[in-house]
Amino acid sequence: MPGTNLTREEAMTRSDLIQVENYEVYLDLTKGDRIFGSETTIKFTAQKNSATFADLIADNIHEITLNGESLAPEKVFSDSRIALSGLQEENTLTVKADCLYMHTGEGLHRFVDPVDGEAYTYSQFEVPDARRVYTTFEQPNLKATYTFTVRTPKHWTVFSNSPTPEPHFEGDSAVFEFSESEKISTYITAIVAGPYVGRTGELTSADGRVIPLGVYCRPSLEKYLDAEEIMDITRRGFEFFENEYGCAYPFRKYDQIFVPEYNAGAMENAGCVTFRDEMLFRATPSEAQVESRANTILHELAHMWFGDLVTMKWWNDLWLNESFAEYMSHLALAEATRWTDSWTGFTMRKDWGMNQDQLPSTHPIVAPIRDLQDVEVNFDGITYAKGAAVLRQLASYVGREAFTEGLRAYFKKHSWSNTVVDDLLNELEAASGRDLSTWAKVWLEEAGVNLMRPEVEVDGNGNYTSVKIRQESFNAGASLRPHRMAVGGYNLNAAGTEMERVFHIELDVTGDLTEVPELVGQARPDVLLLNDGDLTYTKLRLDEYSLENAQKSIDKFTDPLTRSIIMASAWDMTRDAELSPAFFARLVLRELTVEDNSMVMTLQLRNLAHTLSTFVAPADRRELFVEAADALRALAENAKPGSDAQLQTAKMAISYATNEEQLAWVKALHAGEVVLPEFDVNVEIQWALVQKLVAAGVYGEAEIRDMEKEDPTLTGKQRAAGARAQVPTAEVKKATYEACMHDQSLPNDTRINMMRGLWAQAALQPELYSGIVVSFFQDVKNMWESNTHHTAETIALLLFPAPLAGQKDGLEAPQLAAKAWLVKNTEADTSAALIRLISERLDAVERSLRVQAVK
């Protein structure tokens, strides 16, 4: 990372000096498995006699020519920059270099499939990694057109932002000469090359053009390629977004390519979207996984307008890309697909944002991005989920019709250009007639979250005499925000079988106290629920009477969104040490008996897992593990055969099996001696069973090797690595830690499987981890400085010893070790991004300790 940073000030200075017209890029992918040839010619204008720099990270630079004059690389190239001086009004820069294939999911990633022995490559350039493939001016507001030529082995194909041309052949090579692209930023250019296979289709855009569609993957995954479903969702998204934005799809084709060892979920390269190939399901997926994939497809498609056609000027407005894509994808799911209840599933995403917003590193949605390292750590729950929740609130605040009218005006005015937040707000103000300056200040420019609670008074007849909503600033210094929301009332029916909504009142909440006069004189319901319908973004509390009734009758609410709002409040109370973690765990288990929304079930199971492994006091865990595993097994056995509920609860029951009887059930399930009706014991379930039995010491290396033979794929190798990390000995734990921390040859996904396996026994067997806390804080800074940002961030996040919270003393207590590290390491000599990450993980440990103390 040293020497590869770029500050906002440097970027703005450069964009004041130059404008880029076109890149001509020639890539030679036939030079072996380590390097590829890269030749770039850039045409750009500049202020006469000015000086600036271009960006490149290369293994070797052969030649640099500026306006016909040869420049000595050793004199003008340093770190990742090529110094350019004496510029003319019109300039041509040519750089010939060899660049390195990456194995970290950044730049041009190269992977060899163990099934067919073939190499597959793909690019991932966001934020600053186009410079690992060709010479660039690496910042979003220097848009240009691109003309790529790519030489590959003869049997390969290549995808980029322009339509794939017919290649011409030169000996054993194929040469693909792409037409000039549209005007876009460097980070959304793309090269995907290899013997990929797929399906094609087409659609007609709003302006009458025929848009070719393609869906591709490696041949070893072709049988899992749900091309028709993927293209159906894509077509629905095209129609929805073109209508919503009042703007036809801006590019000439739309390829979607599923690629291996991918770090992100997907990337919105213009007309050439890449996805992690785990989204091609090798095994029966939960409905939540299917919906999540559909959401990702629509998220990336939404980016073709928000991000690609209109792009932020600098990364502080990253939210203009991500928050809008997040919001629009859920809107499209709800209004254009079969997932009409997608806003219920959105509660899982809001949970991510809410958690991030309560960390010491919380930041405004419009974040103060000083440099590239700042932006790397702001791809977080605030930028995505909170931003989307706030946009949903904004749409309610100005009205959906005005919101849509404003978006259409925004695209009409700013197509192919770069914008800042005020450009969008100006159009929304014009469309709605509302002044959004105060709204923008408190929602977009201030960090933190509000908390709302009802304050009620009731007379002797059980009728309300006063209902008020108290708004508090949960984060010190945060303003009280305006909210458009609803208040709902629920009563248990006469049969005692169902909680029925008896009123739903929409209102504006402002300031610290808002009265609800409509409820005065009405009978107090069993449950009074703020933010009924989940329109705003806030922490919630229920009044004491409502809380007691809601918790007793959580399984009587028939609407999954209502259940999820109540459960989110209970989860938040648990995280804030206001509710016993054991009570919350049992509340989840009761809620799961009626849960029929897959996304909500996924969220509740995730929160249950965190509670059991981290929030429950160590002395109480084994007992609660056993109780939960029994309850989950009963849920799986009583679920509808072959159902989503059966799948999700069975997997969780396997994961938390603890005593001899439970482990015997897991072993019998693997051996086929126990059968759940219509339960598919597919390859992923088999791996889950084997990993659990390895972690328990029942299975060992022989069983891992047997599974590897059955599953000789990339995923199989990753699962095997994770299984080996779960062997329950201190020696294996130490060796796994050392490999994950220091072995730079490990592919990211393999390392991730190993790091997750490392902590498999942390909740119940902390003695296996002797010395790892001390080693982590000795090693982490050097590791950070020795790896690319994404790799370093992943290692620091997953190796941080948070799972040992409350289980170690002295130097091995993670909270004490982290505090000592933060005292020793400051921004004067340590990456601010690393300091932020350690601070966040320390906060998580301290939260766990507070919650563990609640009985």
Secondary structure by P-SEA (a helix, b strand, c coil): cccccccaaaaaaaaacccccbbbbbbbccccccbbbbbbbbbbccccccccbbbbbcccccccccccccccccccccccbbbbccccccbbbbbbbbbbbbcccccbbbbbcccccbbbbbbbcccccccccccccccccbbbbbbbbbbccccbbbbcccccccccccccbbbbbbcccccccccccccccccccccccccccccbbbbbbbbccccccccccaaaaaaaaaaaaaaaaaaaacccccccbbbbbbbccccccccccccbbbccccccccccccaaaaaaaaaaaaaaaaaccccccccccccccccccaaaaaaaaaaaaacccccccccccaaaaaaaaaaaaacccccccccccccaaaaaacccccccaaaaaaaaaaaaaacaaaaaaaaaaaaaccccccccaaaaaaaaaaaccccaaaaaaacccccbbbbbbbbbbbcccccccbbbbbbbccccccccccccbbbbbbbbccccccccccbbbbbbbcccccccccccccccccccccccccccbbbbbbcaaaaaaaaacccccccaaaaaaaaaaaaaaaaaccccaaaaaaaaaaaacccccaaaaaaaaaaaaaaaaccccccccaaaaaaaaaaaaaaaaacccccaaaaaaaaaaaaacccaaaaaaaaaaaacccccccccccaaaaaaaaaaaaaaccccaaaaaaaaaacccaaaaaaaaaaaaacccaaaaaaaaaaaaccccccaaaaaaaaaaaacccccccccccaaaaaaaacaaaaaaaccaaaaaaaaaaaccccccccccccccaaaaaaaaaaacccccccaaaaaaaaaaaaaaaaaaaaaacc
